Amino acid sequence: MTTKLVPPHGGVLKPLLLQGDALSDAKNRAKTLPQVRLTSRETSDLIMLAVGAFSPLDGFMKRDDYIGVVDNMHTTDGTLWPIPITLSIPQDQANSLVTGSEIALVDDESGELMGSMVVEEKYSYDKHHEAKMVFRTEEEAHPGVAKVYAQHNVLLGGPVQVFSEGPYPQQFGEHYGRPAETRAIFTEKGWSKVAGFQTRNPIHRSHEYVTKIALEVSDGVFIHPLVGKLKAGDIPADIRMKCYEVLLEKYYPQDRVVLKVYPMEMRYGGPREAVLHAVFRQNYGCSHLIIGRDHAGVGSYYGPFDAQKIFEEIDDSDLAIKPLNIDWTFWCHKCDGMASMKTCPHGKEDRVLISGTKLRDMLAKGELPPREFSRPEVVEILMDYYKSCS
């Protein structure tokens, strides 16, 4: 079937997951190789490589690509890439590895053999410089920066072969989607203008409003929640999935919304992570990414619309997917409906503005959020969850 979708980033999808005889042969060989243990973030990045979400990358970054990405968001061949995809190991283990040799990649938490890698380079790097350039802060209180500082002192670069997608396909069933699969779904529906919606939280009324704005100007909306590891206090994936399902069932047109999850771990990288979200949403088939207030942010490290501004610095030829920028949205009592800073003339006292932190505090105390903030079916699920945690 002819597709009208945007091309993958770099022109072609590059899934790195082995299958059939190639998989069994590679796994048997990997059992004899030196093992490198992966952190949860490295494992999630490996799975994103496996499904082709990180196309056109073929493995963990080598030195020149790493430097290019950190310093100017481009790999050595000129491909736009905003956040380094790296694998770190201790110095003593690096000393024992020969350049050109092969290693087995093992998830440190589960012990599962995830893949193999050819070690083309071993190199040192400046963690503080990476933090300053990528996260715009060197403060360890930033969860993404803390993860960088916790890495080992040597990075390995080279191509990978991937054996497993971890627990995600079984855990999320039909809601787990690979780029080739979502592209096939969008193509079958005849969509060309597809707006992706990134979320790590339950969808409240403001989120619902921005996705419905997107529905007005596109063929369909792709609700694409992150289900990799989050920071402490964030709502678990299984609870969020219940919220998404009931909301889509009751408040969205069934034929114009697709819900699939993806396994990446959140970095809370603000503007640069927004660009990464756009890059791999293009691989999933999206022509646009909804960018609202404080996209991928944490704390007060970024301005509320820094994630929109960064796309103004990107050359049109670097990225086929485009941002769909939407202002701060809320319920306004005087407007008697959902509105935004661009459409509402009234003051703060007329607006229902609840931060994610405030919402979690209300739910933890057993306080019911106002109907104007969240649909009652979603609130019920969240209230039950927080009661079970108390």
VOLUMKOL-102322 format. One line per field, with one value per residue: residue in three letters; chain; x, y, z of N, C-alpha, C in turn. Coordinates in steps of 0.05 Angstrom, whole numbers. Layout:
rest: ALA, ...
kette: A, ...
n.u: X, ...
n.v: Y, ...
n.w: Z, ...
ca.u: X, ...
ca.v: Y, ...
ca.w: Z, ...
c.u: X, ...
c.v: Y, ...
c.w: Z, ...
This chain:
rest: MET, THR, THR, LYS, LEU, VAL, PRO, PRO, HIS, GLY, GLY, VAL, LEU, LYS, PRO, LEU, LEU, LEU, GLN, GLY, ASP, ALA, LEU, SER, ASP, ALA, LYS, ASN, ARG, ALA, LYS, THR, LEU, PRO, GLN, VAL, ARG, LEU, THR, SER, ARG, GLU, THR, SER, ASP, LEU, ILE, MET, LEU, ALA, VAL, GLY, ALA, PHE, SER, PRO, LEU, ASP, GLY, PHE, MET, LYS, ARG, ASP, ASP, TYR, ILE, GLY, VAL, VAL, ASP, ASN, MET, HIS, THR, THR, ASP, GLY, THR, LEU, TRP, PRO, ILE, PRO, ILE, THR, LEU, SER, ILE, PRO, GLN, ASP, GLN, ALA, ASN, SER, LEU, VAL, THR, GLY, SER, GLU, ILE, ALA, LEU, VAL, ASP, ASP, GLU, SER, GLY, GLU, LEU, MET, GLY, SER, MET, VAL, VAL, GLU, GLU, LYS, TYR, SER, TYR, ASP, LYS, HIS, HIS, GLU, ALA, LYS, MET, VAL, PHE, ARG, THR, GLU, GLU, GLU, ALA, HIS, PRO, GLY, VAL, ALA, LYS, VAL, TYR, ALA, GLN, HIS, ASN, VAL, LEU, LEU, GLY, GLY, PRO, VAL, GLN, VAL, PHE, SER, GLU, GLY, PRO, TYR, PRO, GLN, GLN, PHE, GLY, GLU, HIS, TYR, GLY, ARG, PRO, ALA, GLU, THR, ARG, ALA, ILE, PHE, THR, GLU, LYS, GLY, TRP, SER, LYS, VAL, ALA, GLY, PHE, GLN, THR, ARG, ASN, PRO, ILE, HIS, ARG, SER, HIS, GLU, TYR, VAL, THR, LYS, ILE, ALA, LEU, GLU, VAL, SER, ASP, GLY, VAL, PHE, ILE, HIS, PRO, LEU, VAL, GLY, LYS, LEU, LYS, ALA, GLY, ASP, ILE, PRO, ALA, ASP, ILE, ARG, MET, LYS, CYS, TYR, GLU, VAL, LEU, LEU, GLU, LYS, TYR, TYR, PRO, GLN, ASP, ARG, VAL, VAL, LEU, LYS, VAL, TYR, PRO, MET, GLU, MET, ARG, TYR, GLY, GLY, PRO, ARG, GLU, ALA, VAL, LEU, HIS, ALA, VAL, PHE, ARG, GLN, ASN, TYR, GLY, CYS, SER, HIS, LEU, ILE, ILE, GLY, ARG, ASP, HIS, ALA, GLY, VAL, GLY, SER, TYR, TYR, GLY, PRO, PHE, ASP, ALA, GLN, LYS, ILE, PHE, GLU, GLU, ILE, ASP, ASP, SER, ASP, LEU, ALA, ILE, LYS, PRO, LEU, ASN, ILE, ASP, TRP, THR, PHE, TRP, CYS, HIS, LYS, CYS, ASP, GLY, MET, ALA, SER, MET, LYS, THR, CYS, PRO, HIS, GLY, LYS, GLU, ASP, ARG, VAL, LEU, ILE, SER, GLY, THR, LYS, LEU, ARG, ASP, MET, LEU, ALA, LYS, GLY, GLU, LEU, PRO, PRO, ARG, GLU, PHE, SER, ARG, PRO, GLU, VAL, VAL, GLU, ILE, LEU, MET, ASP, TYR, TYR, LYS, SER, CYS, SER
kette: A, A, A, A, A, A, A, A, A, A, A, A, A, A, A, A, A, A, A, A, A, A, A, A, A, A, A, A, A, A, A, A, A, A, A, A, A, A, A, A, A, A, A, A, A, A, A, A, A, A, A, A, A, A, A, A, A, A, A, A, A, A, A, A, A, A, A, A, A, A, A, A, A, A, A, A, A, A, A, A, A, A, A, A, A, A, A, A, A, A, A, A, A, A, A, A, A, A, A, A, A, A, A, A, A, A, A, A, A, A, A, A, A, A, A, A, A, A, A, A, A, A, A, A, A, A, A, A, A, A, A, A, A, A, A, A, A, A, A, A, A, A, A, A, A, A, A, A, A, A, A, A, A, A, A, A, A, A, A, A, A, A, A, A, A, A, A, A, A, A, A, A, A, A, A, A, A, A, A, A, A, A, A, A, A, A, A, A, A, A, A, A, A, A, A, A, A, A, A, A, A, A, A, A, A, A, A, A, A, A, A, A, A, A, A, A, A, A, A, A, A, A, A, A, A, A, A, A, A, A, A, A, A, A, A, A, A, A, A, A, A, A, A, A, A, A, A, A, A, A, A, A, A, A, A, A, A, A, A, A, A, A, A, A, A, A, A, A, A, A, A, A, A, A, A, A, A, A, A, A, A, A, A, A, A, A, A, A, A, A, A, A, A, A, A, A, A, A, A, A, A, A, A, A, A, A, A, A, A, A, A, A, A, A, A, A, A, A, A, A, A, A, A, A, A, A, A, A, A, A, A, A, A, A, A, A, A, A, A, A, A, A, A, A, A, A, A, A, A, A, A, A, A, A, A, A, A, A, A, A, A, A, A, A, A, A, A, A, A, A, A, A, A, A, A, A, A, A, A, A, A, A, A, A, A, A, A, A, A, A
n.u: 17, 12, 45, 32, 60, 108, 179, 222, 269, 329, 318, 307, 279, 314, 311, 340, 333, 343, 319, 291, 335, 381, 378, 380, 430, 464, 453, 472, 527, 537, 536, 586, 616, 651, 616, 577, 545, 482, 452, 385, 370, 405, 389, 337, 347, 373, 331, 299, 333, 329, 277, 277, 264, 303, 326, 368, 409, 457, 476, 510, 539, 599, 662, 668, 616, 589, 613, 597, 541, 533, 555, 534, 486, 487, 507, 568, 559, 523, 471, 415, 414, 395, 409, 459, 468, 490, 537, 565, 623, 663, 731, 769, 745, 741, 795, 805, 781, 787, 795, 751, 734, 679, 623, 576, 512, 480, 421, 423, 386, 348, 380, 376, 399, 409, 431, 485, 549, 597, 658, 680, 703, 735, 728, 742, 704, 672, 633, 609, 609, 576, 528, 519, 513, 472, 430, 428, 444, 487, 472, 464, 416, 380, 345, 361, 413, 436, 435, 473, 520, 524, 542, 593, 664, 683, 664, 634, 634, 598, 568, 506, 472, 408, 373, 326, 265, 255, 208, 166, 132, 100, 79, 48, 19, -27, -22, 31, 74, 113, 155, 150, 101, 64, 68, 46, -7, -23, -18, -55, -101, -101, -78, -38, -23, -5, -10, 32, 28, 63, 68, 76, 43, -23, -78, -104, -156, -133, -93, -126, -154, -113, -99, -146, -149, -108, -133, -169, -139, -111, -103, -105, -92, -37, -31, 19, 46, 101, 132, 176, 226, 211, 217, 217, 153, 124, 67, 52, 59, 18, -27, -34, -46, -97, -124, -117, -144, -198, -210, -202, -241, -289, -288, -265, -263, -264, -241, -202, -159, -99, -71, -10, 46, 114, 182, 221, 266, 253, 287, 281, 297, 279, 282, 320, 305, 254, 264, 288, 242, 212, 244, 243, 188, 178, 200, 162, 121, 96, 77, 75, 90, 59, 72, 69, 62, 120, 145, 172, 200, 228, 222, 245, 280, 276, 248, 176, 163, 209, 218, 189, 215, 265, 259, 258, 310, 326, 344, 301, 312, 334, 297, 239, 190, 146, 137, 76, 55, 26, -8, -8, -59, -125, -183, -232, -273, -304, -304, -330, -310, -258, -196, -142, -80, -78, -130, -163, -188, -189, -173, -125, -155, -201, -188, -176, -122, -77, -20, 22, 47, 16, -32, -18, -9, -60, -89, -62, -77, -129, -163, -212, -200, -223, -279, -270, -217, -203, -228, -283, -280, -226, -205, -228, -200, -149, -156, -168, -120, -84, -106, -95, -41, -34
n.v: -24, 44, 96, 158, 181, 218, 210, 162, 185, 203, 173, 117, 63, 30, -23, -63, -112, -180, -240, -307, -357, -326, -299, -341, -362, -318, -309, -356, -350, -304, -321, -337, -293, -235, -201, -142, -101, -70, -7, 12, 54, 49, -1, 10, 46, 12, -21, 15, 24, -27, -33, 4, 55, 92, 102, 138, 110, 59, 36, 44, 109, 130, 166, 215, 224, 228, 275, 312, 310, 326, 378, 406, 382, 347, 289, 261, 254, 293, 285, 305, 301, 302, 285, 248, 178, 130, 81, 63, 39, 12, 34, -7, -52, -34, -33, -86, -100, -111, -69, -76, -125, -168, -160, -183, -158, -145, -138, -104, -106, -148, -189, -209, -230, -184, -168, -159, -128, -96, -73, -16, 31, 58, 107, 167, 219, 282, 291, 335, 374, 350, 350, 405, 423, 390, 386, 437, 450, 438, 417, 367, 355, 354, 303, 278, 296, 274, 220, 220, 234, 189, 151, 106, 117, 109, 107, 63, 53, 31, -15, -51, -113, -136, -176, -179, -148, -140, -139, -112, -123, -166, -147, -102, -117, -109, -55, -43, -16, -18, 22, 7, -19, 20, 56, 25, 21, 75, 84, 47, 72, 115, 162, 222, 268, 266, 275, 270, 255, 265, 235, 227, 224, 215, 234, 296, 348, 392, 367, 335, 374, 398, 355, 350, 398, 386, 344, 372, 394, 355, 289, 248, 230, 209, 179, 172, 144, 144, 87, 70, 73, 120, 180, 181, 183, 194, 170, 101, 59, 20, 40, 89, 70, 49, 97, 123, 87, 89, 142, 149, 114, 138, 193, 206, 204, 140, 123, 159, 163, 134, 91, 75, 48, 65, 44, 78, 108, 163, 225, 276, 322, 371, 421, 396, 342, 346, 352, 302, 271, 287, 269, 212, 204, 218, 174, 136, 152, 201, 266, 313, 339, 349, 404, 429, 468, 468, 420, 357, 375, 389, 409, 475, 483, 496, 545, 556, 551, 536, 488, 494, 537, 517, 489, 529, 538, 498, 474, 469, 428, 390, 361, 326, 322, 367, 417, 423, 475, 493, 537, 551, 517, 512, 507, 557, 593, 638, 639, 592, 542, 503, 536, 579, 615, 647, 653, 667, 721, 730, 732, 701, 684, 664, 617, 547, 521, 472, 442, 385, 367, 389, 363, 310, 315, 329, 283, 245, 261, 248, 284, 309, 326, 384, 378, 406, 401, 348, 288, 252, 195, 185, 209, 176, 127, 144, 161, 113, 87, 118, 112, 59, 62, 86
n.w: 0, -17, 17, 50, 88, 128, 115, 149, 200, 173, 129, 124, 160, 212, 243, 293, 316, 321, 289, 285, 257, 256, 304, 343, 332, 343, 397, 420, 408, 437, 489, 501, 505, 534, 586, 590, 635, 633, 650, 671, 637, 594, 576, 560, 518, 484, 469, 442, 398, 378, 357, 317, 329, 341, 292, 247, 276, 290, 335, 399, 410, 379, 393, 361, 341, 390, 411, 372, 377, 431, 430, 385, 368, 324, 288, 260, 206, 194, 211, 247, 317, 383, 436, 469, 456, 494, 522, 582, 618, 672, 684, 693, 670, 617, 604, 597, 551, 481, 425, 371, 386, 408, 451, 502, 518, 577, 615, 675, 717, 709, 691, 640, 576, 529, 480, 432, 419, 377, 397, 376, 392, 451, 499, 537, 571, 585, 638, 663, 624, 586, 616, 622, 569, 547, 585, 604, 655, 711, 757, 805, 826, 786, 753, 705, 698, 744, 730, 689, 717, 748, 714, 689, 677, 625, 558, 510, 441, 383, 335, 346, 358, 372, 418, 447, 469, 521, 577, 554, 506, 523, 570, 555, 512, 459, 460, 455, 409, 350, 307, 251, 253, 272, 230, 189, 208, 206, 151, 130, 148, 116, 131, 130, 155, 217, 285, 339, 409, 466, 529, 600, 641, 669, 626, 632, 632, 604, 573, 543, 515, 483, 450, 422, 395, 360, 333, 303, 262, 237, 207, 244, 313, 350, 408, 453, 502, 548, 576, 602, 654, 706, 747, 820, 850, 804, 766, 761, 702, 692, 718, 692, 641, 648, 656, 606, 572, 589, 580, 525, 506, 522, 509, 460, 387, 361, 313, 299, 332, 355, 403, 430, 466, 487, 502, 525, 573, 615, 610, 627, 600, 579, 529, 493, 498, 479, 424, 414, 424, 380, 337, 342, 340, 287, 263, 279, 247, 250, 229, 257, 322, 383, 422, 483, 543, 582, 562, 572, 616, 682, 749, 757, 716, 662, 618, 609, 555, 528, 502, 456, 431, 417, 369, 332, 322, 290, 227, 170, 135, 166, 196, 185, 212, 246, 297, 333, 362, 422, 466, 538, 570, 599, 643, 641, 683, 671, 615, 611, 595, 563, 550, 527, 539, 494, 479, 521, 558, 612, 684, 731, 774, 753, 729, 725, 748, 757, 778, 762, 808, 849, 838, 850, 904, 923, 910, 941, 991, 991, 969, 924, 858, 820, 775, 729, 719, 711, 680, 709, 709, 703, 749, 787, 780, 794, 847, 871, 864, 895, 945, 954, 961, 1009
ca.u: 0, 27, 42, 35, 72, 135, 199, 237, 292, 352, 308, 299, 279, 336, 307, 364, 324, 347, 297, 296, 361, 402, 375, 389, 459, 477, 450, 491, 554, 540, 540, 615, 630, 651, 590, 575, 519, 468, 433, 358, 368, 419, 372, 314, 358, 379, 305, 292, 349, 320, 252, 281, 256, 326, 337, 385, 431, 461, 488, 518, 554, 628, 671, 662, 587, 583, 621, 580, 514, 534, 563, 517, 462, 490, 528, 589, 549, 505, 445, 406, 409, 398, 418, 477, 459, 516, 541, 588, 634, 685, 757, 783, 733, 749, 823, 806, 768, 803, 780, 745, 722, 650, 614, 548, 499, 461, 407, 433, 365, 336, 400, 370, 417, 394, 442, 514, 560, 625, 670, 696, 718, 733, 737, 734, 686, 669, 605, 598, 604, 551, 505, 514, 504, 447, 409, 430, 450, 506, 463, 458, 388, 365, 346, 376, 442, 444, 440, 499, 541, 525, 554, 622, 681, 691, 642, 640, 619, 599, 542, 494, 451, 390, 359, 301, 252, 249, 182, 145, 111, 82, 66, 29, 2, -34, -15, 59, 76, 139, 151, 139, 73, 47, 68, 27, -33, -30, -21, -81, -122, -99, -68, -12, -17, -9, 1, 40, 25, 80, 58, 85, 23, -51, -87, -125, -172, -116, -81, -148, -160, -92, -101, -170, -141, -93, -152, -183, -122, -96, -119, -108, -74, -23, -26, 43, 57, 126, 128, 202, 229, 206, 227, 200, 130, 108, 46, 61, 48, -7, -49, -38, -59, -126, -134, -118, -164, -225, -213, -206, -267, -313, -287, -250, -272, -248, -227, -183, -138, -85, -56, 11, 66, 141, 196, 244, 267, 252, 312, 273, 316, 268, 283, 334, 289, 231, 274, 290, 215, 204, 259, 233, 160, 179, 204, 137, 103, 83, 85, 76, 91, 46, 90, 55, 77, 139, 148, 195, 215, 227, 228, 245, 305, 271, 225, 153, 161, 235, 216, 179, 234, 288, 253, 264, 339, 332, 340, 279, 322, 344, 276, 214, 168, 145, 123, 50, 58, 0, -3, -17, -88, -138, -212, -238, -301, -319, -308, -346, -300, -229, -185, -113, -71, -83, -159, -178, -181, -195, -151, -119, -176, -223, -177, -169, -94, -67, 5, 23, 55, -7, -51, -10, -13, -89, -97, -50, -92, -157, -179, -222, -195, -247, -287, -260, -189, -199, -253, -289, -271, -197, -202, -235, -178, -126, -162, -166, -91, -71, -116, -81, -14, -33
ca.v: 0, 68, 112, 187, 189, 229, 189, 159, 203, 192, 162, 89, 51, 11, -40, -79, -136, -204, -260, -333, -370, -305, -293, -363, -364, -295, -313, -377, -339, -284, -334, -342, -267, -219, -188, -114, -97, -45, 6, 13, 73, 37, -22, 22, 57, -11, -30, 35, 17, -53, -30, 24, 81, 110, 104, 119, 100, 30, 27, 65, 129, 133, 192, 239, 228, 237, 303, 328, 312, 343, 406, 420, 366, 333, 268, 269, 254, 315, 278, 318, 283, 321, 274, 225, 151, 120, 58, 67, 17, 20, 35, -33, -69, -24, -41, -115, -104, -104, -56, -95, -150, -168, -164, -189, -137, -158, -120, -108, -111, -174, -209, -219, -225, -166, -164, -160, -104, -96, -50, -2, 52, 63, 135, 182, 241, 302, 289, 361, 387, 338, 360, 434, 426, 375, 392, 465, 453, 418, 410, 338, 352, 348, 274, 270, 302, 254, 195, 223, 233, 162, 133, 99, 138, 103, 101, 44, 59, 10, -25, -71, -131, -137, -202, -179, -123, -140, -147, -94, -134, -183, -131, -83, -130, -95, -27, -40, -13, -12, 42, -5, -26, 44, 66, 8, 29, 101, 81, 34, 91, 136, 187, 233, 288, 252, 290, 254, 267, 253, 238, 209, 227, 212, 256, 312, 363, 408, 349, 327, 398, 402, 334, 354, 418, 372, 329, 391, 403, 332, 265, 232, 235, 186, 181, 155, 146, 131, 68, 63, 81, 148, 188, 174, 200, 192, 150, 77, 55, 5, 58, 108, 57, 48, 124, 128, 71, 98, 168, 145, 100, 155, 221, 210, 188, 116, 119, 180, 163, 109, 91, 56, 57, 61, 35, 94, 119, 192, 239, 303, 340, 396, 427, 375, 318, 350, 346, 273, 261, 292, 251, 184, 204, 217, 145, 122, 160, 227, 290, 334, 332, 369, 415, 448, 481, 452, 394, 342, 390, 381, 431, 502, 484, 506, 563, 541, 546, 531, 465, 504, 555, 503, 481, 552, 537, 474, 478, 454, 404, 371, 346, 328, 326, 395, 421, 436, 490, 501, 553, 541, 513, 510, 513, 584, 594, 659, 629, 568, 520, 502, 559, 581, 643, 661, 657, 675, 748, 733, 731, 675, 676, 650, 594, 523, 514, 452, 429, 356, 363, 396, 342, 286, 321, 327, 254, 231, 269, 240, 307, 306, 349, 394, 365, 422, 394, 320, 273, 237, 168, 185, 215, 152, 108, 155, 161, 85, 80, 132, 99, 33, 68, 98
ca.w: 0, -19, 41, 47, 113, 127, 115, 174, 203, 158, 103, 124, 187, 217, 266, 298, 330, 306, 291, 272, 260, 262, 333, 359, 328, 356, 426, 428, 407, 458, 515, 505, 503, 559, 591, 600, 648, 625, 668, 660, 615, 571, 565, 545, 493, 466, 458, 422, 375, 368, 342, 296, 338, 341, 265, 233, 292, 289, 360, 417, 395, 381, 404, 344, 341, 417, 414, 354, 389, 455, 425, 365, 362, 299, 285, 241, 178, 191, 220, 272, 340, 405, 462, 463, 463, 502, 540, 599, 634, 690, 671, 693, 650, 591, 599, 590, 524, 457, 404, 350, 398, 412, 479, 507, 533, 596, 632, 702, 736, 704, 683, 614, 554, 512, 454, 430, 408, 369, 410, 357, 406, 480, 502, 561, 565, 607, 646, 669, 598, 575, 631, 616, 541, 541, 604, 611, 683, 722, 784, 808, 834, 761, 751, 681, 704, 764, 715, 674, 737, 759, 694, 691, 665, 598, 540, 488, 417, 363, 327, 363, 350, 395, 420, 463, 476, 549, 584, 544, 488, 538, 591, 545, 491, 434, 463, 449, 381, 338, 285, 226, 258, 272, 202, 174, 217, 195, 122, 125, 153, 96, 143, 123, 176, 242, 308, 362, 435, 486, 557, 621, 662, 660, 610, 645, 612, 587, 553, 525, 498, 462, 430, 406, 376, 340, 316, 285, 241, 226, 200, 268, 335, 361, 437, 454, 529, 556, 598, 614, 682, 713, 773, 843, 852, 779, 768, 746, 675, 691, 726, 671, 618, 654, 651, 577, 559, 595, 568, 496, 502, 528, 501, 435, 364, 360, 287, 294, 352, 360, 428, 432, 485, 478, 526, 532, 600, 615, 618, 637, 587, 569, 500, 477, 498, 460, 397, 412, 421, 353, 319, 340, 330, 258, 256, 283, 226, 256, 215, 276, 351, 399, 442, 500, 564, 598, 550, 581, 636, 710, 767, 744, 700, 636, 614, 602, 526, 517, 484, 430, 420, 406, 342, 315, 316, 274, 198, 159, 122, 187, 209, 170, 231, 254, 322, 334, 387, 435, 490, 564, 568, 625, 644, 651, 693, 657, 588, 614, 578, 560, 537, 529, 542, 470, 473, 545, 568, 641, 702, 743, 793, 739, 715, 741, 742, 776, 770, 768, 836, 865, 834, 865, 933, 928, 909, 964, 1015, 987, 960, 897, 840, 808, 749, 707, 715, 701, 677, 734, 706, 708, 777, 803, 778, 809, 875, 881, 865, 918, 970, 957, 969, 1036
c.u: 18, 23, 46, 48, 99, 155, 211, 260, 316, 344, 298, 299, 301, 331, 331, 358, 327, 323, 306, 323, 383, 402, 387, 420, 474, 475, 470, 520, 558, 545, 569, 630, 632, 625, 594, 547, 507, 451, 405, 356, 382, 403, 349, 323, 363, 353, 295, 308, 338, 296, 255, 272, 278, 340, 345, 409, 433, 474, 494, 540, 584, 636, 662, 632, 578, 589, 602, 552, 514, 537, 544, 494, 463, 512, 547, 580, 528, 477, 438, 401, 415, 410, 436, 465, 485, 515, 567, 597, 656, 712, 771, 772, 740, 777, 824, 794, 786, 786, 776, 733, 692, 644, 584, 537, 477, 448, 414, 411, 353, 355, 395, 392, 402, 405, 472, 523, 589, 637, 689, 713, 714, 743, 727, 717, 683, 639, 593, 592, 579, 527, 498, 503, 476, 425, 408, 434, 470, 497, 454, 429, 370, 367, 362, 406, 452, 451, 467, 522, 545, 538, 583, 638, 690, 666, 652, 622, 621, 571, 532, 476, 434, 374, 331, 291, 244, 220, 159, 124, 91, 66, 44, 13, -2, -27, 15, 62, 104, 135, 140, 110, 55, 46, 47, -2, -41, -34, -47, -104, -122, -90, -42, -4, -25, 5, 7, 36, 42, 68, 72, 66, -4, -60, -109, -138, -155, -103, -103, -154, -139, -93, -125, -166, -126, -112, -165, -166, -105, -114, -124, -87, -63, -16, -4, 57, 83, 121, 154, 203, 225, 220, 208, 177, 112, 89, 54, 45, 21, -31, -55, -52, -89, -139, -137, -141, -192, -231, -218, -233, -290, -312, -273, -264, -253, -231, -206, -161, -126, -69, -36, 32, 94, 159, 219, 242, 268, 278, 305, 291, 305, 271, 297, 318, 264, 240, 278, 262, 205, 218, 247, 203, 158, 183, 178, 115, 89, 94, 88, 78, 78, 66, 75, 73, 95, 143, 174, 212, 213, 235, 226, 270, 301, 247, 201, 151, 188, 235, 204, 200, 257, 284, 258, 293, 346, 325, 318, 288, 331, 323, 250, 190, 169, 130, 95, 48, 31, 7, -13, -48, -99, -169, -215, -268, -317, -323, -327, -337, -269, -220, -155, -106, -76, -112, -174, -169, -182, -170, -147, -141, -199, -214, -171, -141, -83, -42, 4, 30, 31, -28, -44, -14, -42, -98, -87, -65, -121, -175, -187, -215, -221, -253, -275, -230, -186, -226, -258, -279, -241, -191, -207, -212, -155, -131, -159, -136, -78, -81, -101, -52, -12, -33
c.v: 25, 85, 141, 198, 203, 206, 185, 179, 189, 176, 133, 80, 30, -5, -59, -105, -160, -223, -286, -345, -350, -299, -316, -366, -342, -299, -335, -366, -319, -296, -339, -315, -253, -203, -159, -111, -70, -33, 5, 32, 62, 15, -11, 34, 34, -21, -10, 31, -8, -49, -10, 51, 102, 110, 133, 108, 70, 19, 50, 83, 127, 161, 216, 245, 239, 267, 321, 331, 330, 372, 420, 404, 353, 312, 277, 269, 275, 309, 293, 297, 299, 311, 249, 198, 135, 95, 63, 42, 27, 18, 8, -53, -60, -32, -70, -120, -95, -91, -75, -121, -146, -173, -171, -167, -149, -137, -125, -115, -139, -196, -220, -212, -210, -164, -167, -134, -108, -70, -37, 20, 50, 91, 148, 206, 259, 303, 317, 377, 376, 349, 389, 438, 414, 383, 421, 470, 432, 409, 381, 334, 347, 317, 264, 274, 281, 227, 196, 220, 205, 142, 127, 119, 133, 96, 81, 53, 37, 0, -48, -90, -136, -163, -200, -150, -122, -148, -133, -106, -150, -166, -113, -93, -113, -65, -22, -38, -5, 7, 30, -11, -1, 57, 51, 16, 55, 100, 68, 53, 114, 162, 196, 254, 275, 268, 272, 269, 252, 257, 218, 210, 219, 237, 271, 330, 381, 391, 341, 350, 401, 380, 338, 378, 405, 356, 347, 397, 380, 309, 248, 239, 209, 191, 161, 158, 132, 112, 57, 75, 112, 155, 181, 194, 201, 168, 126, 73, 41, 22, 78, 95, 55, 76, 130, 113, 81, 125, 165, 132, 120, 183, 226, 194, 164, 113, 139, 183, 135, 112, 68, 66, 52, 58, 53, 103, 150, 204, 266, 325, 365, 399, 405, 349, 321, 344, 316, 260, 265, 273, 223, 183, 205, 188, 129, 131, 186, 249, 314, 323, 355, 378, 436, 460, 460, 423, 381, 356, 378, 405, 457, 505, 497, 526, 547, 534, 543, 508, 472, 520, 540, 494, 504, 552, 514, 480, 459, 428, 382, 353, 349, 333, 355, 397, 433, 450, 499, 515, 539, 540, 507, 513, 541, 585, 615, 652, 605, 546, 521, 526, 559, 610, 660, 668, 668, 703, 751, 728, 703, 665, 661, 624, 571, 514, 496, 439, 399, 350, 368, 374, 317, 291, 319, 298, 239, 237, 261, 262, 303, 330, 358, 380, 380, 414, 367, 306, 255, 208, 165, 190, 191, 132, 118, 155, 132, 77, 93, 121, 74, 38, 78, 78
c.w: 0, 6, 35, 72, 108, 127, 143, 175, 191, 134, 105, 153, 189, 243, 269, 314, 312, 309, 279, 278, 267, 292, 349, 356, 344, 387, 435, 428, 431, 486, 521, 507, 531, 562, 601, 611, 641, 647, 655, 636, 590, 559, 549, 519, 474, 454, 437, 396, 362, 350, 319, 304, 337, 313, 260, 249, 289, 314, 379, 404, 401, 388, 386, 343, 368, 419, 397, 365, 413, 448, 405, 354, 334, 301, 263, 212, 174, 200, 247, 294, 365, 431, 456, 473, 469, 521, 556, 614, 651, 675, 671, 673, 622, 584, 589, 563, 502, 436, 380, 360, 402, 442, 480, 524, 550, 613, 661, 722, 733, 699, 655, 594, 533, 484, 454, 417, 399, 381, 390, 370, 436, 484, 528, 552, 590, 615, 651, 644, 585, 589, 623, 588, 536, 559, 613, 641, 691, 749, 785, 817, 809, 756, 727, 686, 724, 750, 700, 694, 748, 739, 701, 674, 636, 582, 518, 465, 397, 357, 345, 347, 375, 394, 432, 466, 505, 555, 570, 526, 503, 558, 580, 521, 467, 436, 459, 419, 371, 315, 259, 229, 258, 244, 185, 182, 205, 165, 115, 129, 132, 107, 131, 144, 203, 264, 331, 388, 455, 513, 575, 644, 651, 645, 625, 624, 594, 565, 533, 505, 476, 442, 412, 387, 353, 321, 296, 260, 229, 220, 225, 288, 345, 390, 443, 481, 532, 579, 609, 642, 685, 739, 795, 844, 827, 781, 750, 720, 675, 699, 704, 647, 623, 648, 622, 564, 564, 582, 538, 489, 504, 516, 475, 412, 360, 335, 282, 314, 354, 385, 427, 453, 474, 503, 535, 561, 598, 624, 630, 626, 574, 539, 484, 476, 480, 432, 394, 409, 392, 333, 318, 334, 300, 249, 260, 263, 230, 239, 233, 304, 366, 421, 458, 521, 578, 588, 560, 602, 663, 727, 752, 727, 672, 636, 604, 572, 513, 497, 457, 416, 406, 377, 322, 307, 297, 245, 188, 146, 141, 198, 194, 188, 241, 281, 318, 361, 397, 461, 515, 564, 596, 622, 655, 659, 677, 628, 588, 595, 578, 543, 539, 534, 517, 465, 496, 555, 598, 658, 715, 762, 780, 726, 735, 732, 764, 765, 775, 797, 854, 863, 851, 895, 940, 930, 933, 989, 1013, 979, 931, 880, 827, 781, 725, 701, 703, 699, 701, 733, 712, 737, 794, 803, 795, 839, 886, 883, 890, 944, 975, 966, 997, 1058
